[in-house]
Amino acid sequence: MENKYSIPTKEYSIDRTTKVQREKIVREALGLSTLDAPEPSTETMQLVQEYVDGKTEISDILSQTIVRYSQPAL
């Protein structure tokens, strides 16, 4: 899936950041995102932890999350 959102994911890529930096990135992003919205789901937080652990890139997490929430509810 093509990333149609302009998020500068290259500067936050796993190979350009340390685990400590990724933890800080996540804390700041969660702080901003929850100012006006509920906390992310457990499933989303598990994906975020994969980024912190260096297993999955932000761009992949973003794509997976968009696909999940774009699917019609059954």
Summary of the structure (lengths in Angstrom):
residues: 74
radius of gyration: 12.6
end to end distance: 22.4
largest distance: 39.5
contacts: 152
relative contact order: 0.18
helix: 61%
strand: 0%
